[in-house]
Structures are given as C-alpha cells and as structure tokens.
Amino acid sequence: MSQAEGGKEETFECCHVVINSQEKVSDVYTQLEKLGEGKFGKVYRLQEKGSGKVRAGKYFRTRTAKEKQAARAEVELMNLLHHPRLVQCLAAFQGPAELVMVMEYVAGGELFERIVDDDFEHTEPSSAQYLGQILEGLQFMHGQAIVHLDLKPENIVCVSPGSHWLKIIDFGLARKLAPDIPVKVLQGTPEFMAPEVVAFEPVDLSTDMWSVGVICYILLSGESPFQGDNDMETLSNITAARWDFEEETFSEISQQAKDFISQLLQKDPRRRLSSAGALLHPWLQRPQASSAKMLSKERIKQFLTRRKWQKTGKALLALNRLTLLSQSPGRKAPEAQEEEDLSCNPEEEQASGCLPRRGSSFSALLPGQEEEEGGSSAAAGEAERGVSVVVPP
C-alpha cells in the first residue's frame, strides 16, 4: 500500500509479527542512541543491518511472567492495527529478560508543534483534513473493537518533516474490548479524559470520540475547553460537561465546525458521533471556501507552552516525591524508583512513535475506589503501568 503526497510515494509497511525467540535483536539491527526511557524499559534508535532502514526499538523488561505477558499482549494488539494512520510494529524479539518491539521510526514531530511553523498552513479546511486522517485511523481501530484511551495532541504526529500525513501513536493504554466485559481505566491525561473515565465508569469506543472533540476544539481555537487552574478543577469541569464556544476565539469559526465539536463533546457516550459518523459530518465532507482564512497560531503556541510547563511541574513534583520516599523510614530506594515516571524529550518521543509520556498522566482515584484497587495487587500494578483494569460484570 502507498500514499501519494505531492508527487511522492510513501510506502506503507506492515506485517504480521511473530515474536522471534531464535535470534537476538542485535543479530538483525544495530543499536544506536537511546531515545527515551519509561517504566516498561527503554527506547533506542535502530538501524537494520541488511537494508540500512532506521527503526525504533522499544525494549520491555520481561523478568517476570506478568511483564512478559504484558509485552506480548502489546505485540498481539499491534498485529490488529495495520493501517497507514497508525504507527506500526514491524518485528519483535524475545530474549531471556527483555522483549524488543521494533517500531517504524516516525520523525515528523507532533502535529501541533508543526502547525506553528511559519511554512505550515493553519486554516479550517486544513484542520478538517487532519481530523479526517485521525478519524480514518480510529475507524480502523474501532472496527477491531480496540479503544486507544490516550488520544491527545502529543500522540498525533507527522510521518516525516514536511509531510502533512499523520499517524496516531502510543498504544500503551489501548485495549481490545470484549462484549459484556466492562473495562474501567484508572489513568489518563486530565484535559482529554471523557466523563466516564473521570467517574470510573466503563469505557467504550465513544470514549475516544470525546477526546477527538477536545483535540478539534483546541486545534481551531488554541484554547482547551475544560482546562481549570488545577487537575481537580479540570476533572470537575469535565464531569459537569461544562464548556462553551468563547466569542473571542470562535467568532470566525464556521457553524459546521462548531456543530462537529458539539456532537462529540456530549456527556452521554451514546449521543456522541462514532468514528464512521464523524467522517460523514458535513464539516469534513464539504469544507466551506469562506472558512479558508488563516487561523491565529499564537494561541496554539500558548497552549504548547502551557503543556510544557505542566509536564515540567509534574516532573519536579515526582522528583520531590521520590526524594521524600527515599528518606522515609522503612522505604527502600529501589521501591521509590518504581514510583518514578521517565520520558524522553518531545522530539525523541515522537520519533519512537511508541513511548508513553507517563509524567503527564493523572491517576484518577475517586471515593470508593481505594478498596477496589487495594483488593487486587495485580490490578493496582496494571493501573500503575497505565494499563486498563478489566472489571468483571
């Protein structure tokens, strides 16, 4: 499969990955610089010895049966996601104490970071094209009954420098849903959480659609619809579905675009557009010529600056917490290190196409939830890793 772009053919690579336990990753790839680090392990840039192609290697620790099962489950899930708008897993190697997922190397950077460049067009029609690509990837995912659960601007990236083709990355929270087995999640990024996540209620495919609505709102206005002065205020705004179109920022945005957002930011998941329904919305099907004027990039720049400050602040809080834990009687340094969230810088993370930015996530612990978490160390461990918790019916 290929995508034509400006006269250039971009090849879409995909394959069904069978975990290779006969060879070492070093037999096939040369390990280059480290791109980042997370709770699961590390990410390195790789170069295939035979072809010279650049990849990203996601190294999972698999010292325990639970770690090995989680890593293999991610490979199995990626085998269901063969679509040009989704980052691809191309190989996997199982060693004695680690599993390596070889991912395609996505080097174009975050969409929002690219939009603020001087040579990048930012209009309503171009925004609609970006949303269409995101929805194409989601429609394929949702057709496989897989929900992403962590859609946010950082996880929408450009395929290459100068490219307007997008990919969705980071499937660390993604889950394949099964009929009659409710899934509740304990972790996410506050600004983009759906009300059912905040309320610790079962999620479904429509949970992703709420996040699409938030992303679209920010893309067109540079403002975040539910952002409060702190995480709890943000979550309260989401729970109340408290938002509107501010006159100052939406005065030049078409009614079609506002209707598109309104049909996604519905508190009741049953009332939200599906990915297929959203693709058929008039805003995506029939862009209006009158809406082709350039949109302001200044508010997008301010949004990106705020997000970076948020991440820096939360990283400092985590560091302070680690210092206190390491100094507390009865707590060992290795245990304190398990609390730490590490990530690479934005450019490195997007290149890997798969490294979660856990430092920017928020574990939503609500009244009555402590007993449920405490009652299952496995569930608590999965939640800490950022994996959904399956709650039996």
HELIX and SHEET records of a PDB file:
HELIX    1   1 VAL A   25  VAL A   28  1                                   4    
HELIX    2   2 ALA A   65  MET A   78  1                                  14    
HELIX    3   3 LEU A  111  ILE A  115  1                                   5    
HELIX    4   4 GLU A  124  GLY A  143  1                                  20    
HELIX    5   5 PRO A  153  ASN A  155  5                                   3    
HELIX    6   6 PRO A  190  PHE A  192  5                                   3    
HELIX    7   7 PRO A  195  VAL A  198  1                                   4    
HELIX    8   8 SER A  206  SER A  221  1                                  16    
HELIX    9   9 ASP A  231  THR A  239  1                                   9    
HELIX   10  10 GLU A  247  PHE A  250  1                                   4    
HELIX   11  11 GLN A  255  SER A  262  1                                   8    
HELIX   12  12 PRO A  269  ARG A  271  5                                   3    
HELIX   13  13 SER A  275  LEU A  279  1                                   5    
HELIX   14  14 PRO A  282  GLN A  285  1                                   4    
HELIX   15  15 ALA A  289  SER A  291  5                                   3    
HELIX   16  16 GLU A  298  GLN A  327  1                                  30    
HELIX   17  17 ALA A  333  GLU A  338  1                                   6    
HELIX   18  18 PRO A  346  SER A  352  1                                   7    
HELIX   19  19 ARG A  358  SER A  360  5                                   3    
HELIX   20  20 GLU A  370  GLY A  374  1                                   5    
HELIX   21  21 SER A  377  ARG A  385  1                                   9    
SHEET    1   A 2 SER A   2  GLU A   5  0                                        
SHEET    2   A 2 LYS A   8  THR A  11 -1                                        
SHEET    1   B 5 TYR A  29  GLY A  38  0                                        
SHEET    2   B 5 GLY A  41  GLU A  48 -1                                        
SHEET    3   B 5 VAL A  54  ARG A  61 -1                                        
SHEET    4   B 5 GLU A  98  GLU A 104 -1                                        
SHEET    5   B 5 CYS A  89  GLN A  94 -1                                        
SHEET    1   C 2 ILE A 146  VAL A 147  0                                        
SHEET    2   C 2 ARG A 175  LYS A 176 -1                                        
SHEET    1   D 2 ILE A 156  CYS A 158  0                                        
SHEET    2   D 2 LEU A 166  ILE A 168 -1                                        
SHEET    1   E 2 VAL A 183  LYS A 184  0                                        
SHEET    2   E 2 VAL A 389  VAL A 390 -1                                        
SHEET    1   F 2 GLN A 187  GLY A 188  0                                        
SHEET    2   F 2 PHE A 362  SER A 363 -1                                        
END                                                                             
